[in-house]
């Protein structure tokens, strides 16, 4: 059920955490590139990137795309 309160809460979370998610994704990618010789670190970083991408995918699956992602 859609309500204005729920929509406001979702927008609040998206607006406040989107930049953090993108920054975390870039950091995980950079750490992966720096540690290519250590397979355990690479696996861990790929797991982190996968989780972040799942969260971003769920945000992008909304009916209205948040302003942050349109830019």
PQR file of N, CA, C, O and H, with PARSE charges and radii, in Angstrom:
ATOM      1  N   UNK A   1       0.833  -1.169   0.000 -0.4000 1.5000
ATOM      2  CA  UNK A   1       0.000   0.000   0.000 -0.0000 2.0000
ATOM      3  C   UNK A   1       0.891   1.249   0.000  0.5500 1.7000
ATOM      4  O   UNK A   1       1.797   1.363   0.825 -0.5500 1.4000
ATOM      5  N   UNK A   2       0.646   2.146  -0.885 -0.4000 1.5000
ATOM      6  CA  UNK A   2       1.464   3.357  -0.986 -0.0000 2.0000
ATOM      7  C   UNK A   2       0.846   4.474  -0.149  0.5500 1.7000
ATOM      8  O   UNK A   2      -0.360   4.714  -0.188 -0.5500 1.4000
ATOM      9  H   UNK A   2      -0.090   2.054  -1.556  0.4000 1.0000
ATOM     10  N   UNK A   3       1.703   5.142   0.602 -0.4000 1.5000
ATOM     11  CA  UNK A   3       1.236   6.286   1.380 -0.0000 2.0000
ATOM     12  C   UNK A   3       2.268   7.399   1.260  0.5500 1.7000
ATOM     13  O   UNK A   3       3.426   7.155   0.923 -0.5500 1.4000
ATOM     14  H   UNK A   3       2.683   4.947   0.634  0.4000 1.0000
ATOM     15  N   UNK A   4       1.836   8.607   1.536 -0.4000 1.5000
ATOM     16  CA  UNK A   4       2.746   9.750   1.460 -0.0000 2.0000
ATOM     17  C   UNK A   4       3.854   9.639   2.509  0.5500 1.7000
ATOM     18  O   UNK A   4       4.999  10.005   2.242 -0.5500 1.4000
ATOM     19  H   UNK A   4       0.895   8.805   1.809  0.4000 1.0000
ATOM     20  N   UNK A   5       3.517   9.133   3.703 -0.4000 1.5000
ATOM     21  CA  UNK A   5       4.532   8.981   4.743 -0.0000 2.0000
ATOM     22  C   UNK A   5       5.614   7.999   4.316  0.5500 1.7000
ATOM     23  O   UNK A   5       6.803   8.253   4.508 -0.5500 1.4000
ATOM     24  H   UNK A   5       2.587   8.835   3.919  0.4000 1.0000
ATOM     25  N   UNK A   6       5.206   6.893   3.744 -0.4000 1.5000
ATOM     26  CA  UNK A   6       6.165   5.899   3.274 -0.0000 2.0000
ATOM     27  C   UNK A   6       7.027   6.472   2.155  0.5500 1.7000
ATOM     28  O   UNK A   6       8.240   6.263   2.134 -0.5500 1.4000
ATOM     29  H   UNK A   6       4.240   6.686   3.588  0.4000 1.0000
ATOM     30  N   UNK A   7       6.407   7.188   1.233 -0.4000 1.5000
ATOM     31  CA  UNK A   7       7.137   7.787   0.125 -0.0000 2.0000
ATOM     32  C   UNK A   7       8.164   8.799   0.639  0.5500 1.7000
ATOM     33  O   UNK A   7       9.284   8.849   0.131 -0.5500 1.4000
ATOM     34  H   UNK A   7       5.422   7.357   1.251  0.4000 1.0000
ATOM     35  N   UNK A   8       7.797   9.601   1.633 -0.4000 1.5000
ATOM     36  CA  UNK A   8       8.718  10.574   2.217 -0.0000 2.0000
ATOM     37  C   UNK A   8       9.894   9.868   2.896  0.5500 1.7000
ATOM     38  O   UNK A   8      11.037  10.306   2.769 -0.5500 1.4000
ATOM     39  H   UNK A   8       6.887   9.561   2.045  0.4000 1.0000
ATOM     40  N   UNK A   9       9.622   8.794   3.606 -0.4000 1.5000
ATOM     41  CA  UNK A   9      10.689   8.049   4.271 -0.0000 2.0000
ATOM     42  C   UNK A   9      11.646   7.432   3.260  0.5500 1.7000
ATOM     43  O   UNK A   9      12.861   7.461   3.458 -0.5500 1.4000
ATOM     44  H   UNK A   9       8.694   8.438   3.710  0.4000 1.0000
ATOM     45  N   UNK A  10      11.116   6.880   2.193 -0.4000 1.5000
ATOM     46  CA  UNK A  10      11.960   6.290   1.163 -0.0000 2.0000
ATOM     47  C   UNK A  10      12.839   7.358   0.517  0.5500 1.7000
ATOM     48  O   UNK A  10      14.031   7.132   0.307 -0.5500 1.4000
ATOM     49  H   UNK A  10      10.129   6.857   2.032  0.4000 1.0000
ATOM     50  N   UNK A  11      12.276   8.498   0.207 -0.4000 1.5000
ATOM     51  CA  UNK A  11      13.060   9.585  -0.382 -0.0000 2.0000
ATOM     52  C   UNK A  11      14.139  10.082   0.571  0.5500 1.7000
ATOM     53  O   UNK A  11      15.245  10.409   0.141 -0.5500 1.4000
ATOM     54  H   UNK A  11      11.308   8.682   0.378  0.4000 1.0000
ATOM     55  N   UNK A  12      13.827  10.140   1.846 -0.4000 1.5000
ATOM     56  CA  UNK A  12      14.806  10.567   2.843 -0.0000 2.0000
ATOM     57  C   UNK A  12      16.010   9.630   2.843  0.5500 1.7000
ATOM     58  O   UNK A  12      17.156  10.080   2.832 -0.5500 1.4000
ATOM     59  H   UNK A  12      12.928   9.874   2.195  0.4000 1.0000
ATOM     60  N   UNK A  13      15.747   8.338   2.856 -0.4000 1.5000
ATOM     61  CA  UNK A  13      16.832   7.350   2.863 -0.0000 2.0000
ATOM     62  C   UNK A  13      17.650   7.441   1.579  0.5500 1.7000
ATOM     63  O   UNK A  13      18.880   7.410   1.617 -0.5500 1.4000
ATOM     64  H   UNK A  13      14.817   7.972   2.865  0.4000 1.0000
ATOM     65  N   UNK A  14      16.969   7.552   0.452 -0.4000 1.5000
ATOM     66  CA  UNK A  14      17.669   7.626  -0.833 -0.0000 2.0000
ATOM     67  C   UNK A  14      18.540   8.869  -0.904  0.5500 1.7000
ATOM     68  O   UNK A  14      19.700   8.791  -1.308 -0.5500 1.4000
ATOM     69  H   UNK A  14      15.970   7.577   0.421  0.4000 1.0000
ATOM     70  N   UNK A  15      17.999  10.000  -0.521 -0.4000 1.5000
ATOM     71  CA  UNK A  15      18.747  11.253  -0.603 -0.0000 2.0000
ATOM     72  C   UNK A  15      19.953  11.267   0.329  0.5500 1.7000
ATOM     73  O   UNK A  15      20.977  11.868   0.004 -0.5500 1.4000
ATOM     74  H   UNK A  15      17.057  10.063  -0.193  0.4000 1.0000
ATOM     75  N   UNK A  16      19.845  10.614   1.479 -0.4000 1.5000
ATOM     76  CA  UNK A  16      20.927  10.662   2.457 -0.0000 2.0000
ATOM     77  C   UNK A  16      21.964   9.561   2.300  0.5500 1.7000
ATOM     78  O   UNK A  16      23.078   9.698   2.803 -0.5500 1.4000
ATOM     79  H   UNK A  16      19.014  10.126   1.743  0.4000 1.0000
ATOM     80  N   UNK A  17      21.630   8.475   1.618 -0.4000 1.5000
ATOM     81  CA  UNK A  17      22.561   7.364   1.528 -0.0000 2.0000
ATOM     82  C   UNK A  17      23.068   7.076   0.118  0.5500 1.7000
ATOM     83  O   UNK A  17      23.981   6.265  -0.040 -0.5500 1.4000
ATOM     84  H   UNK A  17      20.725   8.363   1.209  0.4000 1.0000
ATOM     85  N   UNK A  18      22.519   7.700  -0.893 -0.4000 1.5000
ATOM     86  CA  UNK A  18      22.922   7.399  -2.265 -0.0000 2.0000
ATOM     87  C   UNK A  18      24.387   7.732  -2.517  0.5500 1.7000
ATOM     88  O   UNK A  18      25.117   6.922  -3.089 -0.5500 1.4000
ATOM     89  H   UNK A  18      21.777   8.358  -0.765  0.4000 1.0000
ATOM     90  N   UNK A  19      24.818   8.904  -2.102 -0.4000 1.5000
ATOM     91  CA  UNK A  19      26.212   9.280  -2.315 -0.0000 2.0000
ATOM     92  C   UNK A  19      27.144   8.350  -1.554  0.5500 1.7000
ATOM     93  O   UNK A  19      28.217   8.001  -2.048 -0.5500 1.4000
ATOM     94  H   UNK A  19      24.225   9.562  -1.637  0.4000 1.0000
ATOM     95  N   UNK A  20      26.742   7.951  -0.359 -0.4000 1.5000
ATOM     96  CA  UNK A  20      27.540   7.025   0.436 -0.0000 2.0000
ATOM     97  C   UNK A  20      27.657   5.669  -0.271  0.5500 1.7000
ATOM     98  O   UNK A  20      28.733   5.072  -0.289 -0.5500 1.4000
ATOM     99  H   UNK A  20      25.871   8.235   0.042  0.4000 1.0000
ATOM    100  N   UNK A  21      26.571   5.189  -0.844 -0.4000 1.5000
ATOM    101  CA  UNK A  21      26.605   3.909  -1.555 -0.0000 2.0000
ATOM    102  C   UNK A  21      27.540   3.961  -2.755  0.5500 1.7000
ATOM    103  O   UNK A  21      28.330   3.042  -2.973 -0.5500 1.4000
ATOM    104  H   UNK A  21      25.697   5.674  -0.830  0.4000 1.0000
ATOM    105  N   UNK A  22      27.452   5.034  -3.533 -0.4000 1.5000
ATOM    106  CA  UNK A  22      28.319   5.174  -4.705 -0.0000 2.0000
ATOM    107  C   UNK A  22      29.783   5.278  -4.266  0.5500 1.7000
ATOM    108  O   UNK A  22      30.652   4.653  -4.873 -0.5500 1.4000
ATOM    109  H   UNK A  22      26.810   5.780  -3.356  0.4000 1.0000
ATOM    110  N   UNK A  23      30.060   6.046  -3.238 -0.4000 1.5000
ATOM    111  CA  UNK A  23      31.432   6.189  -2.732 -0.0000 2.0000
ATOM    112  C   UNK A  23      31.966   4.846  -2.227  0.5500 1.7000
ATOM    113  O   UNK A  23      33.128   4.511  -2.456 -0.5500 1.4000
ATOM    114  H   UNK A  23      29.354   6.553  -2.744  0.4000 1.0000
ATOM    115  N   UNK A  24      31.125   4.091  -1.547 -0.4000 1.5000
ATOM    116  CA  UNK A  24      31.534   2.780  -1.046 -0.0000 2.0000
ATOM    117  C   UNK A  24      31.816   1.814  -2.188  0.5500 1.7000
ATOM    118  O   UNK A  24      32.743   1.008  -2.108 -0.5500 1.4000
ATOM    119  H   UNK A  24      30.181   4.363  -1.361  0.4000 1.0000
ATOM    120  N   UNK A  25      31.027   1.891  -3.238 -0.4000 1.5000
ATOM    121  CA  UNK A  25      31.241   1.038  -4.401 -0.0000 2.0000
ATOM    122  C   UNK A  25      32.580   1.359  -5.063  0.5500 1.7000
ATOM    123  O   UNK A  25      33.332   0.448  -5.413 -0.5500 1.4000
ATOM    124  H   UNK A  25      30.274   2.545  -3.303  0.4000 1.0000
ATOM    125  N   UNK A  26      32.879   2.631  -5.236 -0.4000 1.5000
ATOM    126  CA  UNK A  26      34.151   3.044  -5.835 -0.0000 2.0000
ATOM    127  C   UNK A  26      35.319   2.604  -4.952  0.5500 1.7000
ATOM    128  O   UNK A  26      36.332   2.126  -5.461 -0.5500 1.4000
ATOM    129  H   UNK A  26      32.268   3.370  -4.953  0.4000 1.0000
ATOM    130  N   UNK A  27      35.187   2.761  -3.645 -0.4000 1.5000
ATOM    131  CA  UNK A  27      36.236   2.338  -2.723 -0.0000 2.0000
ATOM    132  C   UNK A  27      36.476   0.836  -2.822  0.5500 1.7000
ATOM    133  O   UNK A  27      37.626   0.397  -2.867 -0.5500 1.4000
ATOM    134  H   UNK A  27      34.364   3.150  -3.231  0.4000 1.0000
ATOM    135  N   UNK A  28      35.410   0.044  -2.856 -0.4000 1.5000
ATOM    136  CA  UNK A  28      35.548  -1.403  -2.965 -0.0000 2.0000
ATOM    137  C   UNK A  28      36.212  -1.798  -4.286  0.5500 1.7000
ATOM    138  O   UNK A  28      37.025  -2.722  -4.320 -0.5500 1.4000
ATOM    139  H   UNK A  28      34.476   0.400  -2.819  0.4000 1.0000
ATOM    140  N   UNK A  29      35.870  -1.104  -5.369 -0.4000 1.5000
ATOM    141  CA  UNK A  29      36.504  -1.398  -6.654 -0.0000 2.0000
ATOM    142  C   UNK A  29      37.992  -1.071  -6.602  0.5500 1.7000
ATOM    143  O   UNK A  29      38.811  -1.845  -7.097 -0.5500 1.4000
ATOM    144  H   UNK A  29      35.209  -0.353  -5.341  0.4000 1.0000
ATOM    145  N   UNK A  30      38.347   0.061  -6.013 -0.4000 1.5000
ATOM    146  CA  UNK A  30      39.760   0.439  -5.905 -0.0000 2.0000
ATOM    147  C   UNK A  30      40.538  -0.540  -5.029  0.5500 1.7000
ATOM    148  O   UNK A  30      41.667  -0.904  -5.356 -0.5500 1.4000
ATOM    149  H   UNK A  30      37.682   0.689  -5.611  0.4000 1.0000
ATOM    150  N   UNK A  31      39.938  -0.966  -3.920 -0.4000 1.5000
ATOM    151  CA  UNK A  31      40.601  -1.941  -3.057 -0.0000 2.0000
ATOM    152  C   UNK A  31      40.803  -3.271  -3.774  0.5500 1.7000
ATOM    153  O   UNK A  31      41.816  -3.942  -3.574 -0.5500 1.4000
ATOM    154  H   UNK A  31      39.020  -0.670  -3.654  0.4000 1.0000
ATOM    155  N   UNK A  32      39.845  -3.646  -4.602 -0.4000 1.5000
ATOM    156  CA  UNK A  32      39.973  -4.878  -5.367 -0.0000 2.0000
ATOM    157  C   UNK A  32      41.135  -4.788  -6.349  0.5500 1.7000
ATOM    158  O   UNK A  32      41.919  -5.727  -6.485 -0.5500 1.4000
ATOM    159  H   UNK A  32      39.023  -3.101  -4.764  0.4000 1.0000
ATOM    160  N   UNK A  33      41.235  -3.667  -7.021 -0.4000 1.5000
ATOM    161  CA  UNK A  33      42.324  -3.485  -7.978 -0.0000 2.0000
ATOM    162  C   UNK A  33      43.692  -3.469  -7.298  0.5500 1.7000
ATOM    163  O   UNK A  33      44.680  -3.926  -7.873 -0.5500 1.4000
ATOM    164  H   UNK A  33      40.598  -2.904  -6.910  0.4000 1.0000
ATOM    165  N   UNK A  34      43.747  -2.947  -6.088 -0.4000 1.5000
ATOM    166  CA  UNK A  34      45.010  -2.886  -5.357 -0.0000 2.0000
ATOM    167  C   UNK A  34      45.438  -4.237  -4.802  0.5500 1.7000
ATOM    168  O   UNK A  34      46.625  -4.457  -4.559 -0.5500 1.4000
ATOM    169  H   UNK A  34      42.945  -2.576  -5.621  0.4000 1.0000
ATOM    170  N   UNK A  35      44.498  -5.132  -4.599 -0.4000 1.5000
ATOM    171  CA  UNK A  35      44.822  -6.401  -3.938 -0.0000 2.0000
ATOM    172  C   UNK A  35      44.534  -7.605  -4.837  0.5500 1.7000
ATOM    173  O   UNK A  35      44.046  -8.629  -4.360 -0.5500 1.4000
ATOM    174  H   UNK A  35      43.534  -4.952  -4.796  0.4000 1.0000
ATOM    175  N   UNK A  36      44.825  -7.490  -6.096 -0.4000 1.5000
ATOM    176  CA  UNK A  36      44.540  -8.581  -7.029 -0.0000 2.0000
ATOM    177  C   UNK A  36      45.320  -9.855  -6.721  0.5500 1.7000
ATOM    178  O   UNK A  36      44.903 -10.941  -7.124 -0.5500 1.4000
ATOM    179  H   UNK A  36      45.222  -6.658  -6.483  0.4000 1.0000
ATOM    180  N   UNK A  37      46.435  -9.745  -6.019 -0.4000 1.5000
ATOM    181  CA  UNK A  37      47.236 -10.929  -5.712 -0.0000 2.0000
ATOM    182  C   UNK A  37      46.695 -11.715  -4.522  0.5500 1.7000
ATOM    183  O   UNK A  37      47.050 -12.879  -4.339 -0.5500 1.4000
ATOM    184  H   UNK A  37      46.773  -8.863  -5.691  0.4000 1.0000
ATOM    185  N   UNK A  38      45.848 -11.096  -3.719 -0.4000 1.5000
ATOM    186  CA  UNK A  38      45.276 -11.771  -2.561 -0.0000 2.0000
ATOM    187  C   UNK A  38      43.835 -12.165  -2.887  0.5500 1.7000
ATOM    188  O   UNK A  38      42.935 -11.326  -2.851 -0.5500 1.4000
ATOM    189  H   UNK A  38      45.560 -10.150  -3.868  0.4000 1.0000
ATOM    190  N   UNK A  39      43.625 -13.419  -3.198 -0.4000 1.5000
ATOM    191  CA  UNK A  39      42.319 -13.893  -3.671 -0.0000 2.0000
ATOM    192  C   UNK A  39      41.224 -13.732  -2.619  0.5500 1.7000
ATOM    193  O   UNK A  39      40.069 -13.490  -2.969 -0.5500 1.4000
ATOM    194  H   UNK A  39      44.356 -14.100  -3.227  0.4000 1.0000
ATOM    195  N   UNK A  40      41.563 -13.860  -1.345 -0.4000 1.5000
ATOM    196  CA  UNK A  40      40.556 -13.714  -0.289 -0.0000 2.0000
ATOM    197  C   UNK A  40      40.032 -12.276  -0.229  0.5500 1.7000
ATOM    198  O   UNK A  40      38.833 -12.059  -0.051 -0.5500 1.4000
ATOM    199  H   UNK A  40      42.501 -14.057  -1.060  0.4000 1.0000
ATOM    200  N   UNK A  41      40.923 -11.303  -0.375 -0.4000 1.5000
ATOM    201  CA  UNK A  41      40.500  -9.904  -0.393 -0.0000 2.0000
ATOM    202  C   UNK A  41      39.630  -9.611  -1.611  0.5500 1.7000
ATOM    203  O   UNK A  41      38.651  -8.870  -1.519 -0.5500 1.4000
ATOM    204  H   UNK A  41      41.897 -11.480  -0.519  0.4000 1.0000
ATOM    205  N   UNK A  42      39.986 -10.189  -2.737 -0.4000 1.5000
ATOM    206  CA  UNK A  42      39.208  -9.981  -3.954 -0.0000 2.0000
ATOM    207  C   UNK A  42      37.800 -10.551  -3.773  0.5500 1.7000
ATOM    208  O   UNK A  42      36.818  -9.908  -4.145 -0.5500 1.4000
ATOM    209  H   UNK A  42      40.781 -10.792  -2.812  0.4000 1.0000
ATOM    210  N   UNK A  43      37.698 -11.753  -3.206 -0.4000 1.5000
ATOM    211  CA  UNK A  43      36.379 -12.363  -2.967 -0.0000 2.0000
ATOM    212  C   UNK A  43      35.540 -11.511  -2.022  0.5500 1.7000
ATOM    213  O   UNK A  43      34.349 -11.302  -2.250 -0.5500 1.4000
ATOM    214  H   UNK A  43      38.496 -12.276  -2.904  0.4000 1.0000
ATOM    215  N   UNK A  44      36.172 -11.025  -0.965 -0.4000 1.5000
ATOM    216  CA  UNK A  44      35.456 -10.191   0.003 -0.0000 2.0000
ATOM    217  C   UNK A  44      34.965  -8.904  -0.653  0.5500 1.7000
ATOM    218  O   UNK A  44      33.817  -8.503  -0.465 -0.5500 1.4000
ATOM    219  H   UNK A  44      37.140 -11.195  -0.779  0.4000 1.0000
ATOM    220  N   UNK A  45      35.841  -8.262  -1.423 -0.4000 1.5000
ATOM    221  CA  UNK A  45      35.463  -7.009  -2.075 -0.0000 2.0000
ATOM    222  C   UNK A  45      34.373  -7.220  -3.116  0.5500 1.7000
ATOM    223  O   UNK A  45      33.499  -6.367  -3.267 -0.5500 1.4000
ATOM    224  H   UNK A  45      36.774  -8.589  -1.576  0.4000 1.0000
ATOM    225  N   UNK A  46      34.406  -8.338  -3.837 -0.4000 1.5000
ATOM    226  CA  UNK A  46      33.336  -8.627  -4.787 -0.0000 2.0000
ATOM    227  C   UNK A  46      32.013  -8.849  -4.059  0.5500 1.7000
ATOM    228  O   UNK A  46      30.959  -8.462  -4.563 -0.5500 1.4000
ATOM    229  H   UNK A  46      35.117  -9.031  -3.714  0.4000 1.0000
ATOM    230  N   UNK A  47      32.057  -9.463  -2.888 -0.4000 1.5000
ATOM    231  CA  UNK A  47      30.842  -9.627  -2.096 -0.0000 2.0000
ATOM    232  C   UNK A  47      30.261  -8.294  -1.657  0.5500 1.7000
ATOM    233  O   UNK A  47      29.048  -8.085  -1.692 -0.5500 1.4000
ATOM    234  H   UNK A  47      32.913  -9.777  -2.479  0.4000 1.0000
ATOM    235  N   UNK A  48      31.150  -7.395  -1.243 -0.4000 1.5000
ATOM    236  CA  UNK A  48      30.727  -6.048  -0.836 -0.0000 2.0000
ATOM    237  C   UNK A  48      30.115  -5.312  -2.025  0.5500 1.7000
ATOM    238  O   UNK A  48      29.047  -4.711  -1.908 -0.5500 1.4000
ATOM    239  H   UNK A  48      32.135  -7.565  -1.215  0.4000 1.0000
ATOM    240  N   UNK A  49      30.803  -5.364  -3.177 -0.4000 1.5000
ATOM    241  CA  UNK A  49      30.289  -4.679  -4.370 -0.0000 2.0000
ATOM    242  C   UNK A  49      28.941  -5.265  -4.794  0.5500 1.7000
ATOM    243  O   UNK A  49      28.042  -4.526  -5.196 -0.5500 1.4000
ATOM    244  H   UNK A  49      31.670  -5.852  -3.272  0.4000 1.0000
ATOM    245  N   UNK A  50      28.801  -6.579  -4.706 -0.4000 1.5000
ATOM    246  CA  UNK A  50      27.542  -7.225  -5.063 -0.0000 2.0000
ATOM    247  C   UNK A  50      26.402  -6.734  -4.169  0.5500 1.7000
ATOM    248  O   UNK A  50      25.307  -6.445  -4.651 -0.5500 1.4000
ATOM    249  H   UNK A  50      29.532  -7.179  -4.379  0.4000 1.0000
ATOM    250  N   UNK A  51      26.666  -6.646  -2.878 -0.4000 1.5000
ATOM    251  CA  UNK A  51      25.630  -6.164  -1.944 -0.0000 2.0000
ATOM    252  C   UNK A  51      25.242  -4.717  -2.236  0.5500 1.7000
ATOM    253  O   UNK A  51      24.059  -4.374  -2.239 -0.5500 1.4000
ATOM    254  H   UNK A  51      27.555  -6.881  -2.487  0.4000 1.0000
ATOM    255  N   UNK A  52      26.233  -3.877  -2.481 -0.4000 1.5000
ATOM    256  CA  UNK A  52      25.953  -2.474  -2.783 -0.0000 2.0000
ATOM    257  C   UNK A  52      25.133  -2.360  -4.064  0.5500 1.7000
ATOM    258  O   UNK A  52      24.184  -1.579  -4.134 -0.5500 1.4000
ATOM    259  H   UNK A  52      27.194  -4.156  -2.479  0.4000 1.0000
ATOM    260  N   UNK A  53      25.505  -3.141  -5.073 -0.4000 1.5000
ATOM    261  CA  UNK A  53      24.768  -3.089  -6.344 -0.0000 2.0000
ATOM    262  C   UNK A  53      23.339  -3.590  -6.189  0.5500 1.7000
ATOM    263  O   UNK A  53      22.441  -3.093  -6.869 -0.5500 1.4000
ATOM    264  H   UNK A  53      26.276  -3.775  -5.016  0.4000 1.0000
ATOM    265  N   UNK A  54      23.108  -4.560  -5.315 -0.4000 1.5000
ATOM    266  CA  UNK A  54      21.736  -5.014  -5.055 -0.0000 2.0000
ATOM    267  C   UNK A  54      20.901  -3.900  -4.431  0.5500 1.7000
ATOM    268  O   UNK A  54      19.734  -3.720  -4.778 -0.5500 1.4000
ATOM    269  H   UNK A  54      23.837  -4.964  -4.763  0.4000 1.0000
ATOM    270  N   UNK A  55      21.506  -3.156  -3.510 -0.4000 1.5000
ATOM    271  CA  UNK A  55      20.793  -2.041  -2.887 -0.0000 2.0000
ATOM    272  C   UNK A  55      20.480  -0.971  -3.924  0.5500 1.7000
ATOM    273  O   UNK A  55      19.361  -0.460  -3.971 -0.5500 1.4000
ATOM    274  H   UNK A  55      22.455  -3.302  -3.229  0.4000 1.0000
ATOM    275  N   UNK A  56      21.460  -0.629  -4.755 -0.4000 1.5000
ATOM    276  CA  UNK A  56      21.243   0.385  -5.794 -0.0000 2.0000
ATOM    277  C   UNK A  56      20.186  -0.080  -6.777  0.5500 1.7000
ATOM    278  O   UNK A  56      19.353   0.716  -7.212 -0.5500 1.4000
ATOM    279  H   UNK A  56      22.369  -1.044  -4.716  0.4000 1.0000
ATOM    280  N   UNK A  57      20.208  -1.357  -7.135 -0.4000 1.5000
ATOM    281  CA  UNK A  57      19.203  -1.898  -8.056 -0.0000 2.0000
ATOM    282  C   UNK A  57      17.797  -1.771  -7.467  0.5500 1.7000
ATOM    283  O   UNK A  57      16.849  -1.456  -8.187 -0.5500 1.4000
ATOM    284  H   UNK A  57      20.885  -2.003  -6.782  0.4000 1.0000
ATOM    285  N   UNK A  58      17.662  -2.012  -6.178 -0.4000 1.5000
ATOM    286  CA  UNK A  58      16.340  -1.893  -5.557 -0.0000 2.0000
ATOM    287  C   UNK A  58      15.868  -0.443  -5.554  0.5500 1.7000
ATOM    288  O   UNK A  58      14.671  -0.178  -5.662 -0.5500 1.4000
ATOM    289  H   UNK A  58      18.433  -2.269  -5.593  0.4000 1.0000
ATOM    290  N   UNK A  59      16.807   0.498  -5.429 -0.4000 1.5000
ATOM    291  CA  UNK A  59      16.452   1.918  -5.487 -0.0000 2.0000
ATOM    292  C   UNK A  59      16.004   2.273  -6.895  0.5500 1.7000
ATOM    293  O   UNK A  59      15.007   2.972  -7.076 -0.5500 1.4000
ATOM    294  H   UNK A  59      17.779   0.283  -5.341  0.4000 1.0000
ATOM    295  N   UNK A  60      16.743   1.789  -7.900 -0.4000 1.5000
ATOM    296  CA  UNK A  60      16.422   2.126  -9.286 -0.0000 2.0000
ATOM    297  C   UNK A  60      15.137   1.452  -9.757  0.5500 1.7000
ATOM    298  O   UNK A  60      14.569   1.853 -10.773 -0.5500 1.4000
ATOM    299  H   UNK A  60      17.553   1.221  -7.753  0.4000 1.0000
ATOM    300  N   UNK A  61      14.673   0.440  -9.038 -0.4000 1.5000
ATOM    301  CA  UNK A  61      13.449  -0.250  -9.403 -0.0000 2.0000
ATOM    302  C   UNK A  61      12.184   0.472  -8.978  0.5500 1.7000
ATOM    303  O   UNK A  61      11.081  -0.019  -9.216 -0.5500 1.4000
ATOM    304  H   UNK A  61      15.134   0.115  -8.213  0.4000 1.0000
ATOM    305  N   UNK A  62      12.328   1.617  -8.359 -0.4000 1.5000
ATOM    306  CA  UNK A  62      11.152   2.373  -7.930 -0.0000 2.0000
ATOM    307  C   UNK A  62      10.453   2.990  -9.139  0.5500 1.7000
ATOM    308  O   UNK A  62      11.037   3.137 -10.212 -0.5500 1.4000
ATOM    309  H   UNK A  62      13.224   2.016  -8.165  0.4000 1.0000
ATOM    310  N   UNK A  63       9.215   3.336  -8.937 -0.4000 1.5000
ATOM    311  CA  UNK A  63       8.428   3.941 -10.014 -0.0000 2.0000
ATOM    312  C   UNK A  63       9.017   5.281 -10.441  0.5500 1.7000
ATOM    313  O   UNK A  63       9.137   5.557 -11.635 -0.5500 1.4000
ATOM    314  H   UNK A  63       8.741   3.216  -8.065  0.4000 1.0000
ATOM    315  N   UNK A  64       9.379   6.102  -9.483 -0.4000 1.5000
ATOM    316  CA  UNK A  64       9.974   7.401  -9.783 -0.0000 2.0000
ATOM    317  C   UNK A  64      11.448   7.332  -9.442  0.5500 1.7000
ATOM    318  O   UNK A  64      11.815   7.001  -8.314 -0.5500 1.4000
ATOM    319  H   UNK A  64       9.281   5.878  -8.513  0.4000 1.0000
ATOM    320  N   UNK A  65      12.294   7.643 -10.412 -0.4000 1.5000
ATOM    321  CA  UNK A  65      13.732   7.604 -10.195 -0.0000 2.0000
ATOM    322  C   UNK A  65      14.145   8.804  -9.352  0.5500 1.7000
ATOM    323  O   UNK A  65      13.804   9.940  -9.681 -0.5500 1.4000
ATOM    324  H   UNK A  65      11.995   7.911 -11.328  0.4000 1.0000
ATOM    325  N   UNK A  66      14.876   8.560  -8.269 -0.4000 1.5000
ATOM    326  CA  UNK A  66      15.312   9.669  -7.419 -0.0000 2.0000
ATOM    327  C   UNK A  66      16.201  10.639  -8.201  0.5500 1.7000
ATOM    328  O   UNK A  66      16.909  10.237  -9.124 -0.5500 1.4000
ATOM    329  H   UNK A  66      15.152   7.637  -8.002  0.4000 1.0000
ATOM    330  N   UNK A  67      16.157  11.912  -7.824 -0.4000 1.5000
ATOM    331  CA  UNK A  67      16.923  12.955  -8.501 -0.0000 2.0000
ATOM    332  C   UNK A  67      18.411  12.637  -8.547  0.5500 1.7000
ATOM    333  O   UNK A  67      19.082  12.932  -9.536 -0.5500 1.4000
ATOM    334  H   UNK A  67      15.582  12.239  -7.074  0.4000 1.0000
ATOM    335  N   UNK A  68      18.923  12.039  -7.483 -0.4000 1.5000
ATOM    336  CA  UNK A  68      20.347  11.723  -7.421 -0.0000 2.0000
ATOM    337  C   UNK A  68      20.781  10.852  -8.592  0.5500 1.7000
ATOM    338  O   UNK A  68      21.858  11.066  -9.148 -0.5500 1.4000
ATOM    339  H   UNK A  68      18.378  11.800  -6.680  0.4000 1.0000
ATOM    340  N   UNK A  69      19.976   9.886  -8.973 -0.4000 1.5000
ATOM    341  CA  UNK A  69      20.341   8.956 -10.028 -0.0000 2.0000
ATOM    342  C   UNK A  69      20.048   9.519 -11.429  0.5500 1.7000
ATOM    343  O   UNK A  69      20.623   9.052 -12.412 -0.5500 1.4000
ATOM    344  H   UNK A  69      19.101   9.712  -8.521  0.4000 1.0000
ATOM    345  N   UNK A  70      19.175  10.498 -11.523 -0.4000 1.5000
ATOM    346  CA  UNK A  70      18.925  11.107 -12.824 -0.0000 2.0000
ATOM    347  C   UNK A  70      20.100  11.946 -13.277  0.5500 1.7000
ATOM    348  O   UNK A  70      20.346  12.077 -14.476 -0.5500 1.4000
ATOM    349  H   UNK A  70      18.708  10.877 -10.724  0.4000 1.0000
ATOM    350  N   UNK A  71      20.834  12.521 -12.321 -0.4000 1.5000
ATOM    351  CA  UNK A  71      21.999  13.344 -12.643 -0.0000 2.0000
ATOM    352  C   UNK A  71      23.128  12.460 -13.053  0.5500 1.7000
ATOM    353  O   UNK A  71      24.212  12.949 -13.369 -0.5500 1.4000
ATOM    354  H   UNK A  71      20.634  12.415 -11.347  0.4000 1.0000
TER
END
